[in-house]
Amino acid sequence: MKMYVVDAFTDKMFQGNPAAVCFVDVWPDDELMRNIAMENKFSETAFAIRKSDDYYDLRWFTPGGEIDLCGHATLATGYLVFENSAPKEGNSVTFNTQSGELKVTKNGDLYEMEFPSYEIKSVPVTDDMAEAFGIRPVAAYLGRDLLAIFDSEEQIKNMQPNFEKVKQLDGLLQNVTANGEKYDCVSRSFAPKLNVIEDPVCGSGHCHIIPYWAKKLNKNKIVAFQASERTGIIYGDYQNEVTKLAGHAHLYSIGQLNL
């Protein structure tokens, strides 16, 4: 089985979020896909089946199991489709996933994804949140993930969470964000429940983050900076039920799994 590794949401090697992508003819056994993801130790490993030039089935696995939505591995898979077998007509490819059909469109050197926006509801800020993050949020929201709002970019960059306590918080992932200085917002994304301490650049997390800041700043287009150690940039466009996420991608490696 051939496996690609792509750095997503960056145009530079060793930045952004690395995703492994395997193109297969039929789905491997679920246990095998979980084991490959565990062995890779990336936030996500994607598996894709080509149905036609512009239509693929797609699944994502974290080291902790299968997940229902993943941004950076979808971007990485879309990038590889256009690099290796671009659609003969048009500039879009559609992926059939657990979260419905997701489209990736190539716009110049950017790859733009149309994702569902998560509905987030305000929840009380708790002492557990303050203890987990080491800083008390000024507000909190819950969708699929927890979204915690903070006062400053420096708080996000310097945050040293207690991940055992983060794991006990609500939400599949725990995203922290603040208004940015150079960018519209800065964020970090934690996923200890999925055996991922910190997701370097989280696309699905930004389906919470982009809608929040679009409404807060009263603008649809949001440039988001993920302040992980690797860093990454997401160009967001909030369209109510749909959040568009765009970014660059860079091929790191092509290898062969000895299965």
URFEN-V78339 format. One record per run of one state. SS is the DSSP state (~ for helix, > for strand, _ for the rest). FROM is the first residue (numbers start at 1). TO is the last residue. If there is no record, write none. Layout:
BEGIN
SS_FROM_TO / SS_FROM_TO
END
This chain:
BEGIN
__1_1 / >_2_8 / __9_16 / >_17_23 / __24_29 / ~_30_40 / __41_43 / >_44_52 / __53_54 / >_55_62 / __63_64 / >_65_67 / __68_70 / ~_71_85 / __86_91 / >_92_97 / __98_99 / >_100_107 / __108_109 / >_110_116 / __117_120 / >_121_123 / __124_126 / ~_127_133 / __134_138 / >_139_142 / __143_145 / >_146_149 / __150_152 / ~_153_158 / __159_162 / ~_163_166 / __167_173 / >_174_179 / __180_184 / >_185_191 / ~_192_194 / __195_195 / >_196_199 / __200_205 / ~_206_217 / __218_220 / >_221_226 / __227_231 / >_232_239 / __240_241 / >_242_247 / __248_248 / >_249_256 / __257_259
END
